[in-house]
Amino acid sequence: MAVPCNLLWMKATEHLPGEPASRTGEYQELNIFGAPTGWSVYAETGKPLPQLPRGFTWRHVPEKEP
């Protein structure tokens, strides 16, 4: 199966806007270089992640240990 060339730069832990959330929790916005922008959202499993500007992605933030 061919992979679109614009998806080759994405890491396995990143999600495109509109994709269903893989896990419930916090997702941080990443810019076109993969750096966090400072914005985050809370998403439930299976719910679509919010839209972002072209080239931006979402990454699930692991829960912090107390």
MDAnalysis code that builds the backbone (N, CA, C; Angstrom):
import MDAnalysis as mda
import numpy as np

u = mda.Universe.empty(198, n_residues=66, atom_resindex=np.repeat(np.arange(66), 3), trajectory=True)
u.add_TopologyAttr("name", ["N", "CA", "C"] * 66)
u.add_TopologyAttr("resid", np.arange(1, 67))
u.add_TopologyAttr("resname", ["MET", "ALA", "VAL", "PRO", "CYS", "ASN", "LEU", "LEU", "TRP", "MET", "LYS", "ALA", "THR", "GLU", "HIS", "LEU", "PRO", "GLY", "GLU", "PRO", "ALA", "SER", "ARG", "THR", "GLY", "GLU", "TYR", "GLN", "GLU", "LEU", "ASN", "ILE", "PHE", "GLY", "ALA", "PRO", "THR", "GLY", "TRP", "SER", "VAL", "TYR", "ALA", "GLU", "THR", "GLY", "LYS", "PRO", "LEU", "PRO", "GLN", "LEU", "PRO", "ARG", "GLY", "PHE", "THR", "TRP", "ARG", "HIS", "VAL", "PRO", "GLU", "LYS", "GLU", "PRO"])
u.atoms.positions = np.array([
    [0.839, -1.183, 0.000],
    [0.000, 0.000, 0.000],
    [0.882, 1.242, 0.000],
    [0.589, 2.168, -0.870],
    [1.371, 3.397, -0.973],
    [0.968, 4.376, 0.128],
    [1.949, 5.046, 0.691],
    [1.709, 6.052, 1.724],
    [1.840, 7.424, 1.078],
    [0.837, 8.310, 1.254],
    [0.963, 9.655, 0.683],
    [2.232, 10.335, 1.168],
    [2.920, 11.024, 0.268],
    [4.224, 11.613, 0.608],
    [4.127, 12.641, 1.724],
    [2.968, 13.304, 1.887],
    [2.867, 14.302, 2.951],
    [2.732, 13.680, 4.335],
    [2.546, 12.360, 4.432],
    [2.434, 11.706, 5.737],
    [3.727, 11.018, 6.162],
    [4.732, 11.012, 5.304],
    [5.974, 10.322, 5.617],
    [6.731, 10.954, 6.778],
    [6.545, 12.243, 7.006],
    [7.272, 12.929, 8.070],
    [6.632, 12.743, 9.435],
    [5.412, 12.250, 9.495],
    [4.720, 12.083, 10.779],
    [5.274, 10.915, 11.584],
    [5.379, 11.106, 12.866],
    [5.767, 10.020, 13.763],
    [4.525, 9.209, 14.103],
    [4.714, 7.984, 14.543],
    [3.591, 7.096, 14.861],
    [2.737, 7.632, 16.005],
    [3.304, 8.488, 16.857],
    [2.565, 9.006, 18.010],
    [1.760, 10.251, 17.676],
    [1.850, 10.756, 16.433],
    [1.150, 11.962, 16.043],
    [-0.147, 11.621, 15.324],
    [-1.140, 12.491, 15.472],
    [-2.450, 12.283, 14.872],
    [-2.835, 13.495, 14.038],
    [-3.474, 13.238, 12.912],
    [-3.961, 14.315, 12.066],
    [-5.243, 14.912, 12.627],
    [-5.514, 16.185, 12.333],
    [-6.785, 16.775, 12.743],
    [-7.948, 15.983, 12.149],
    [-8.989, 15.777, 12.937],
    [-10.153, 15.038, 12.477],
    [-10.073, 13.545, 12.710],
    [-8.868, 13.023, 12.984],
    [-8.728, 11.598, 13.301],
    [-9.370, 11.314, 14.649],
    [-9.874, 10.101, 14.850],
    [-10.389, 9.752, 16.179],
    [-9.240, 9.672, 17.192],
    [-9.482, 10.154, 18.394],
    [-8.473, 10.081, 19.452],
    [-8.216, 8.622, 19.805],
    [-6.955, 8.248, 19.899],
    [-6.600, 6.861, 20.207],
    [-6.812, 6.527, 21.684],
    [-6.692, 7.544, 22.538],
    [-6.872, 7.374, 23.987],
    [-7.539, 8.614, 24.558],
    [-8.201, 8.462, 25.675],
    [-8.769, 9.608, 26.371],
    [-7.636, 10.339, 27.078],
    [-7.642, 11.660, 26.995],
    [-6.637, 12.444, 27.692],
    [-6.290, 13.720, 26.960],
    [-5.174, 14.293, 27.367],
    [-4.720, 15.563, 26.806],
    [-3.918, 15.335, 25.533],
    [-4.164, 16.171, 24.535],
    [-3.420, 16.156, 23.278],
    [-2.838, 17.546, 23.064],
    [-1.546, 17.606, 22.738],
    [-0.923, 18.897, 22.507],
    [-0.759, 19.134, 21.006],
    [-0.901, 20.390, 20.642],
    [-0.765, 20.800, 19.246],
    [0.714, 20.918, 18.897],
    [1.093, 20.364, 17.749],
    [2.467, 20.457, 17.259],
    [2.480, 21.246, 15.958],
    [3.467, 22.125, 15.807],
    [3.547, 22.905, 14.580],
    [4.169, 22.087, 13.446],
    [4.433, 22.707, 12.315],
    [4.924, 21.973, 11.153],
    [6.323, 21.393, 11.368],
    [7.024, 21.870, 12.385],
    [8.355, 21.339, 12.702],
    [8.314, 20.275, 13.792],
    [7.114, 19.984, 14.319],
    [6.964, 18.985, 15.371],
    [7.165, 19.531, 16.772],
    [7.275, 20.854, 16.902],
    [7.466, 21.480, 18.211],
    [6.109, 21.858, 18.807],
    [5.927, 21.674, 20.118],
    [4.663, 22.059, 20.761],
    [4.418, 23.556, 20.644],
    [3.160, 23.929, 20.401],
    [2.799, 25.342, 20.276],
    [2.359, 25.947, 21.600],
    [2.067, 25.104, 22.590],
    [1.576, 25.598, 23.875],
    [0.084, 25.396, 24.046],
    [-0.617, 25.001, 22.981],
    [-2.056, 24.745, 23.050],
    [-2.297, 23.262, 23.228],
    [-3.337, 22.927, 23.979],
    [-3.706, 21.524, 24.149],
    [-5.217, 21.411, 24.303],
    [-5.721, 20.205, 24.071],
    [-7.151, 19.917, 24.213],
    [-7.302, 18.600, 24.950],
    [-8.482, 18.379, 25.504],
    [-8.818, 17.113, 26.133],
    [-9.757, 16.392, 25.177],
    [-9.440, 15.150, 24.826],
    [-10.274, 14.383, 23.896],
    [-10.576, 13.010, 24.476],
    [-11.760, 12.498, 24.158],
    [-12.169, 11.166, 24.585],
    [-11.886, 10.167, 23.468],
    [-11.637, 8.920, 23.834],
    [-11.359, 7.874, 22.861],
    [-12.455, 7.813, 21.802],
    [-12.021, 7.795, 20.534],
    [-12.961, 7.670, 19.422],
    [-13.547, 8.973, 18.926],
    [-13.431, 10.053, 19.685],
    [-13.958, 11.355, 19.255],
    [-12.940, 12.021, 18.327],
    [-13.396, 12.745, 17.300],
    [-12.450, 13.379, 16.375],
    [-11.662, 14.503, 17.042],
    [-10.383, 14.584, 16.707],
    [-9.542, 15.668, 17.210],
    [-9.869, 16.942, 16.437],
    [-9.755, 18.113, 17.074],
    [-10.104, 19.377, 16.416],
    [-9.235, 19.673, 15.187],
    [-9.772, 20.519, 14.326],
    [-9.054, 20.941, 13.131],
    [-7.892, 21.864, 13.506],
    [-6.853, 21.850, 12.665],
    [-5.662, 22.670, 12.865],
    [-5.233, 23.252, 11.526],
    [-4.320, 24.231, 11.545],
    [-3.767, 24.717, 10.279],
    [-3.028, 23.587, 9.543],
    [-2.874, 23.745, 8.251],
    [-2.197, 22.746, 7.427],
    [-0.794, 22.438, 7.971],
    [-0.469, 21.163, 8.068],
    [0.848, 20.728, 8.528],
    [0.949, 20.532, 10.028],
    [-0.022, 21.006, 10.799],
    [-0.005, 20.834, 12.245],
    [-0.605, 19.480, 12.594],
    [-0.193, 18.909, 13.737],
    [-0.686, 17.612, 14.183],
    [-0.962, 17.649, 15.680],
    [-1.530, 16.556, 16.186],
    [-1.785, 16.370, 17.618],
    [-0.925, 15.241, 18.148],
    [-0.486, 15.332, 19.404],
    [0.237, 14.253, 20.082],
    [-0.353, 14.071, 21.470],
    [-0.616, 12.802, 21.820],
    [-1.151, 12.483, 23.150],
    [-0.084, 12.756, 24.191],
    [-0.476, 13.409, 25.276],
    [0.434, 13.728, 26.373],
    [0.268, 12.667, 27.451],
    [1.327, 11.929, 27.766],
    [1.206, 10.913, 28.824],
    [0.859, 11.560, 30.159],
    [0.103, 10.825, 30.968],
    [-0.246, 11.321, 32.291],
    [1.001, 11.409, 33.154],
    [1.074, 12.460, 33.958],
    [2.231, 12.659, 34.831],
    [2.092, 11.829, 36.081],
    [3.182, 11.242, 36.500],
    [3.215, 10.477, 37.753],
    [3.229, 11.450, 38.930],
    [2.474, 11.182, 40.001],
    [2.477, 12.088, 41.163],
    [3.779, 12.055, 41.930],
])
